[in-house]
Amino acid sequence: MQPNEAWWKESVVYQVYWRSFRDTNGDGIGDLRGVIEKLDYIQSLGVTMVWVNPFNESPDKDNGYDVSDYYTVMDKAGTMADFELLVAETHARGMKLMMDVVVNHTSDQHAWFKESRSSASNPKRDWYIWHDGYRGRPPTNWRSYFNPSCWELDDASNQYYMHSFAVEQPDLNWANQEMRQEIYKMLRFWLDKGVDGLRLDALALLAKPTLFADVENPRDIRYLTHNAGLHRYLQEMNHEVFRHYDMMTVGEIAFATPETGPLFVDEERQELNTLFHFEVADEMPEWDMLRFKRIQRLWAEALDGRGFGSQFLNNHDHTRQVSRYGNDSEYRVESAKLLGTMIHTLPGIPYIYQGEEIGMTGVKFETIGDYKDIAMINRYVEEIGKGGDPAAVFRDLQPLSRDNSRTPMQWNDGPHAGFGEAEPWLQINPNYEEINVEQAEKDPDSVLAYYRKLIALRKANRIMVYGDFTDISADDPHLYVYVRELEGTEWLVLLNHSIEHRSFAFSESYFGNNRLSLKLMLGNYSQTEVNWSSETTEMELKPYEARIYEVI
């Protein structure tokens, strides 16, 4: 490999939300054995790394992101022996395993927090964030992600503890060196068991504001993130842990921008390999082509020659991409393929969220009681408490509920969509009879078949990983056309994110004095010209059509 190349940059990551993947013991909840059972399927996609969401011991107030014991596996997921087998079987198939770890907060049932709240003089008191109230109210007017306040009163000590998420998820105090060393010890424990990568949850929140005071706009919770000391903690984590292993790290960095993001992944700074930013998934509620193109251009420019980014449009926290950013009705198949093409051909590491590869859609349950998403439920209660109309609040919250992406994996059209024998913990999407893996395997034009071709193309062509990126579609609100170039090779990607036929006119500056010949590498319509010669400077694209050409 060249000096700027690395195995992790060439990764294609498949995210497994295990509790919704496959239930093997009949309790209605997916488990690690279910992941093992489906490893051959995951391998068949061509992916190189499997990311598994948190499986540590947890009261499950936030689906495993409230850890009560970092060193054990929760009963719902299985046993430590199951985890060790998962590592071995993943490696046996030539893939790597990424573990999801939560280091900003723990469960309030964690032994550390139980000690911390037992007494103001307990040695672990300072492992969490404790403050006195102010004139009979919380220390500040700060919100949490899930609640109107990030403070909870502890009656025994008459002090408040801080929680950036649910009340049951107290924030750790990263300013405490002893606590940090325990986190590093825990990370080494799992890496020594063979984990190849770490997805680090909520990293932007580790460092707390230096001044605990009210803010003018508490609803804009950026003040909880990117505070002084954050990069020092990450550099220390790298020095203590990451640099000693051949591994990949990706940080969940809320409110990262093209200006701040490179600080986390600049290879000279020795913090993280790559990051998730959320300028699309959190801040672009529906498809906006011009906004999306601007975000991609600015990030590509910011990271060029400095570090590596990630590409994703959905995950366990963000609704299904084909429903949110595509067309999940008439053009579900075409738009699912188009979005996949875009994610795998833009600069950065592509992430596939389970079910994306068969075009799974979001869901609309009938009542709030059908939902399990704690963030949605808390927001519903809050808005109703402020006088909101229950039906209107419910309709507003449905589209972006996290349960849209958490419905069980649709394996076949049998009972419970092949997820397991028992009633699943969350309802199956009713469209499972039409959209499932078994059906997709039989269809050579399915989203699944296309994803396999797309991933194989990326693995066989370094240009999709390391190529330079140039957007040539300017301010077109429907078409996204860009070039990837590497070592004299040039690829052209054309995407029509529209329900209408659209024509792309190449500029004279792009052609120069030459006429182009294009060789089709992949297209999402079965009837696409294999080769194209620029006798004309325009190319016609069908609704939601995607094409990848090599310029010859």
Salt bridges, closest charged atoms under 4 A:
GLU5 OE2 - ARG462 NH2 2.09
GLU37 OE2 - ARG22 NE 2.64
ASP40 OD1 - ARG93 NE 2.63
ASP60 OD2 - ARG19 NH1 2.75
ASP60 OD2 - LYS76 NZ 2.71
ASP62 OD1 - ARG402 NH2 3.16
ASP82 OD1 - ARG33 NE 2.72
GLU84 OE2 - LYS193 NZ 2.64
GLU89 OE1 - ARG93 NH1 2.73
ASP100 OD1 - ARG199 NH1 3.05
GLU115 OE2 - LYS124 NZ 3.80
ASP154 OD1 - ARG117 NH2 3.09
ASP171 OD2 - LYS208 NZ 2.60
ASP196 OD2 - HIS91 NE2 2.65
ASP201 OD1 - ARG199 NH1 2.87
ASP214 OD2 - ARG137 NH2 2.74
ASP220 OD1 - ARG222 NE 3.22
GLU236 OE1 - ARG180 NE 2.63
GLU252 OE2 - ARG199 NH2 3.20
ASP266 OD2 - ARG306 NE 3.09
GLU267 OE2 - LYS9 NZ 2.86
GLU271 OE1 - HIS231 ND1 2.83
GLU271 OE2 - ARG269 NH2 2.86
ASP282 OD1 - HIS318 NE2 2.62
GLU301 OE2 - ARG297 NH1 3.61
ASP317 OD2 - HIS316 NE2 3.38
ASP317 OD1 - ARG402 NH1 3.21
ASP317 OD1 - ARG406 NH2 3.00
ASP373 OD1 - ARG402 NE 2.74
GLU382 OE2 - ARG143 NH1 2.96
GLU382 OE2 - ARG219 NH1 3.92
GLU383 OE2 - ARG379 NE 3.14
GLU383 OE2 - LYS386 NZ 3.32
GLU441 OE1 - ARG452 NH1 2.91
GLU487 OE1 - ARG462 NH1 3.30
GLU545 OE2 - ARG547 NE 2.86
